[in-house]
Amino acid sequence: MRVQLLPGTIDEDGRASARQHLLSVVIDDRVAIDAGCLAFSCSAKQREQIRDIVLTHTHLDHIASLPMYIDDLFATLTEPIRVHATREMIDILERDIFNWAIYPRFSELSNSHGKVVEYHAFAAGETINVEHLSIQSIPVNHKVAANGFIIAADDSSIAITGDTAETDEMWLECNSREDLKAVLVECAFPNEMSDLAEASHHLVPQMLATEVQKLRNNARIFVINLKPMYRERVVEQIGSLGLPNVEILEVGRIYDF
């Protein structure tokens, strides 16, 4: 499995930054987990191949470029973009984004080849097949209904927590997987902002340290979704904890698991 965290922020020189305002993770250049920056940062190959987008939740940093991704491809699509999400997320997208006031309701539109968007609803806890991947959704502890995923292909799997505060079910599922190679876990705020983290249901490094102790196998742990204004501080605090097997996922780098 090839995993890439797409760049979600541009620095002052117009180049991709390590900071993350928006989040999209691409698997094998064919499936996107979230669409925060998919339209802005995907490669030409990824734009040609990605027709399945799986959403953790509908906060803007995870869906911001979804309308533009569909818009860019509208005329050339020979098959629809398939948006995989819970029914609640789909209803939010149709009510608040694809409502003609913010962006066209693509689910009502077609090009010369047919429909351009299809919604595929899954229930929290359900396992779905997307392209060559098996994706198990796992409810996590966020301010809105949200899911993490365990994504499997062939003889390996990875976990992505999505946005979450302290959670147990995700780690229990990770511990049940002998083929688990990596866990991508969020850590949004520095320790001194723990009150905000608690209110918004995110992690800080001290909480992350407690969470990763729940993992009972040797999977690598990668930290994602660091709030861009506090990235350096969060990285510093994680480093000071001396957590074994924990590292920051590099933006743009391709990881093979």
C-alpha positions as CSV (number, residue, x, y, z in Angstrom):
1,M,0.0,0.0,0.0
2,R,1.3,3.4,-1.0
3,V,0.2,6.2,1.2
4,Q,0.7,10.0,0.7
5,L,-0.4,13.0,2.7
6,L,-1.1,15.7,0.2
7,P,0.2,19.2,0.8
8,G,-2.5,21.4,2.3
9,T,-0.7,24.8,2.7
10,I,1.4,27.1,0.5
11,D,4.4,28.9,2.1
12,E,5.4,32.5,1.5
13,D,7.5,31.4,-1.5
14,G,4.6,29.7,-3.2
15,R,5.8,26.2,-2.4
16,A,4.2,23.3,-0.6
17,S,4.6,23.7,3.2
18,A,4.9,21.1,5.9
19,R,1.9,22.8,7.6
20,Q,-1.5,21.4,7.2
21,H,-4.5,23.7,6.9
22,L,-6.4,21.0,4.8
23,L,-6.2,17.2,4.9
24,S,-6.3,14.5,2.2
25,V,-4.6,11.2,2.3
26,V,-4.2,9.2,-1.0
27,I,-3.9,5.4,-1.1
28,D,-2.2,3.9,-4.1
29,D,-3.0,6.9,-6.3
30,R,-6.6,5.6,-6.6
31,V,-8.6,6.3,-3.4
32,A,-8.7,9.5,-1.3
33,I,-9.4,9.6,2.4
34,D,-11.0,13.1,2.8
35,A,-10.8,15.9,0.2
36,G,-9.5,18.9,2.1
37,C,-6.8,19.6,-0.5
38,L,-7.4,16.9,-3.1
39,A,-8.2,19.3,-5.9
40,F,-5.3,21.6,-5.1
41,S,-2.5,19.1,-4.5
42,C,-3.1,15.8,-6.3
43,S,-0.9,14.8,-9.2
44,A,-2.0,14.4,-12.8
45,K,-2.0,10.6,-12.3
46,Q,-4.1,10.9,-9.1
47,R,-6.6,13.3,-10.8
48,E,-7.0,10.8,-13.7
49,Q,-7.4,7.8,-11.4
50,I,-9.2,8.9,-8.2
51,R,-12.9,8.3,-8.5
52,D,-13.5,7.2,-4.9
53,I,-13.4,9.6,-2.0
54,V,-14.0,8.3,1.6
55,L,-14.9,10.9,4.2
56,T,-14.1,10.8,7.9
57,H,-16.4,13.7,8.7
58,T,-17.6,17.0,7.1
59,H,-15.5,19.7,8.8
60,L,-14.3,22.1,6.2
61,D,-10.6,21.2,6.4
62,H,-11.6,17.7,5.3
63,I,-14.0,18.5,2.5
64,A,-12.9,22.0,1.3
65,S,-11.7,21.0,-2.2
66,L,-14.4,18.3,-2.9
67,P,-16.6,20.8,-4.9
68,M,-13.6,21.9,-7.0
69,Y,-12.4,18.3,-7.6
70,I,-15.8,17.4,-9.1
71,D,-16.0,20.7,-11.0
72,D,-12.5,20.3,-12.5
73,L,-13.4,16.8,-13.9
74,F,-17.1,17.5,-14.7
75,A,-16.9,17.5,-18.5
76,T,-14.4,14.6,-18.8
77,L,-15.8,12.1,-16.3
78,T,-16.7,8.7,-17.9
79,E,-17.8,7.4,-14.5
80,P,-19.1,9.3,-11.5
81,I,-17.1,10.5,-8.5
82,R,-18.2,8.2,-5.7
83,V,-18.4,9.9,-2.3
84,H,-18.4,7.4,0.5
85,A,-19.8,8.8,3.7
86,T,-22.4,8.1,6.4
87,R,-26.0,9.2,5.6
88,E,-25.6,12.1,8.1
89,M,-22.5,13.4,6.3
90,I,-24.3,13.1,2.9
91,D,-27.2,15.1,4.2
92,I,-24.9,17.8,5.4
93,L,-23.1,18.0,2.1
94,E,-26.4,18.3,0.2
95,R,-27.8,20.8,2.6
96,D,-24.8,23.0,3.3
97,I,-22.4,22.7,0.4
98,F,-24.1,21.3,-2.7
99,N,-27.2,23.4,-2.3
100,W,-26.9,25.7,-5.3
101,A,-26.2,28.7,-3.0
102,I,-22.7,27.6,-2.1
103,Y,-22.0,25.2,-5.0
104,P,-24.1,23.4,-7.6
105,R,-25.8,20.2,-6.6
106,F,-23.8,17.9,-8.7
107,S,-25.9,14.9,-7.7
108,E,-28.6,16.4,-9.9
109,L,-26.3,17.0,-12.9
110,S,-24.9,14.8,-15.7
111,N,-22.4,15.2,-18.5
112,S,-22.5,13.4,-21.9
113,H,-21.4,10.1,-20.2
114,G,-24.0,10.2,-17.4
115,K,-24.0,11.1,-13.7
116,V,-21.0,12.9,-12.3
117,V,-21.5,12.2,-8.6
118,E,-22.8,9.2,-6.7
119,Y,-23.2,9.0,-2.9
120,H,-22.4,5.6,-1.3
121,A,-23.7,5.6,2.3
122,F,-22.0,3.4,4.9
123,A,-23.0,2.9,8.6
124,A,-20.5,3.6,11.4
125,G,-18.7,0.3,12.1
126,E,-19.4,-1.1,8.6
127,T,-16.7,-2.5,6.3
128,I,-16.9,-1.4,2.7
129,N,-15.0,-2.4,-0.4
130,V,-13.6,0.6,-2.3
131,E,-11.5,-0.2,-5.4
132,H,-9.0,-2.8,-4.3
133,L,-9.3,-1.8,-0.6
134,S,-11.3,-3.1,2.3
135,I,-12.1,-0.2,4.6
136,Q,-13.5,-0.7,8.0
137,S,-15.1,2.4,9.6
138,I,-14.7,2.9,13.3
139,P,-16.6,5.7,15.3
140,V,-14.2,8.1,17.0
141,N,-14.6,10.8,19.6
142,H,-15.0,14.1,17.8
143,K,-17.2,17.2,18.1
144,V,-19.4,15.9,15.3
145,A,-20.1,12.4,14.2
146,A,-16.8,11.1,12.7
147,N,-15.1,7.9,11.8
148,G,-11.6,6.6,11.6
149,F,-10.7,3.7,9.2
150,I,-8.7,0.6,9.1
151,I,-7.7,0.2,5.4
152,A,-6.5,-3.2,4.2
153,A,-5.0,-4.4,0.9
154,D,-3.4,-7.8,0.3
155,D,-1.4,-8.7,3.4
156,S,-1.1,-5.3,5.1
157,S,-3.4,-2.7,6.7
158,I,-3.1,0.8,8.1
159,A,-5.3,2.8,10.5
160,I,-6.3,6.5,10.2
161,T,-7.9,7.9,13.2
162,G,-9.3,11.1,11.6
163,D,-10.0,13.8,14.0
164,T,-10.5,12.5,17.5
165,A,-10.0,13.0,21.2
166,E,-9.4,10.1,23.5
167,T,-10.9,7.0,22.0
168,D,-10.8,3.2,22.7
169,E,-12.6,1.4,19.9
170,M,-10.0,2.4,17.3
171,W,-7.1,1.1,19.3
172,L,-9.0,-2.2,20.1
173,E,-9.5,-2.8,16.4
174,C,-5.9,-2.0,15.7
175,N,-4.8,-4.5,18.3
176,S,-6.9,-7.2,16.6
177,R,-5.0,-6.8,13.3
178,E,-1.9,-8.9,12.9
179,D,-1.2,-7.3,9.5
180,L,-1.3,-3.7,10.8
181,K,1.7,-1.7,9.6
182,A,1.0,1.9,10.6
183,V,-1.4,4.1,12.5
184,L,-1.9,7.7,11.4
185,V,-3.2,9.6,14.5
186,E,-4.0,13.2,14.9
187,C,-2.5,15.7,17.4
188,A,-3.9,19.1,16.7
189,F,-2.9,21.4,19.6
190,P,0.1,22.0,22.0
191,N,-0.3,21.1,25.6
192,E,-1.0,24.6,26.8
193,M,-4.1,24.6,24.6
194,S,-5.6,21.5,26.2
195,D,-8.8,23.4,27.1
196,L,-9.5,24.2,23.5
197,A,-8.5,20.7,22.5
198,E,-11.0,19.3,25.0
199,A,-13.8,21.6,23.8
200,S,-13.2,20.7,20.1
201,H,-12.4,17.0,20.8
202,H,-8.8,16.9,19.6
203,L,-5.5,15.6,21.1
204,V,-2.5,17.4,22.5
205,P,0.9,15.7,23.0
206,Q,0.3,14.6,26.6
207,M,-3.0,13.0,25.5
208,L,-1.3,11.4,22.5
209,A,1.2,9.8,24.8
210,T,-1.7,8.1,26.7
211,E,-3.4,7.1,23.5
212,V,-0.5,5.4,21.8
213,Q,0.1,3.2,24.9
214,K,-3.2,1.5,24.0
215,L,-1.5,0.0,20.9
216,R,-0.2,-3.5,21.7
217,N,1.6,-4.3,18.4
218,N,4.7,-3.0,16.7
219,A,2.9,-0.9,14.0
220,R,4.6,2.5,13.3
221,I,2.8,5.5,14.6
222,F,2.6,8.7,12.5
223,V,1.2,12.0,13.7
224,I,-1.0,14.0,11.3
225,N,-3.4,17.0,11.4
226,L,-1.2,19.3,13.4
227,K,-2.8,22.8,13.5
228,P,-0.5,24.9,11.2
229,M,-0.1,27.8,13.6
230,Y,1.1,25.5,16.3
231,R,3.0,22.9,14.3
232,E,6.5,23.7,15.5
233,R,5.4,23.7,19.2
234,V,3.4,20.4,18.8
235,V,6.4,18.7,17.1
236,E,8.7,19.9,19.8
237,Q,6.5,18.7,22.6
238,I,6.0,15.3,20.9
239,G,9.8,15.0,20.5
240,S,10.3,15.8,24.2
241,L,8.1,12.8,25.2
242,G,10.5,10.3,23.8
243,L,7.7,8.1,22.5
244,P,9.1,5.0,20.8
245,N,8.0,4.3,17.2
246,V,6.2,7.7,16.9
247,E,7.1,10.1,14.1
248,I,5.6,13.0,12.2
249,L,4.1,12.0,8.8
250,E,5.9,14.0,6.1
251,V,3.7,16.0,3.8
252,G,4.1,14.8,0.2
253,R,6.3,11.8,0.9
254,I,5.2,8.4,-0.4
255,Y,5.2,5.7,2.3
256,D,5.1,2.0,1.3
257,F,3.4,-0.3,3.8
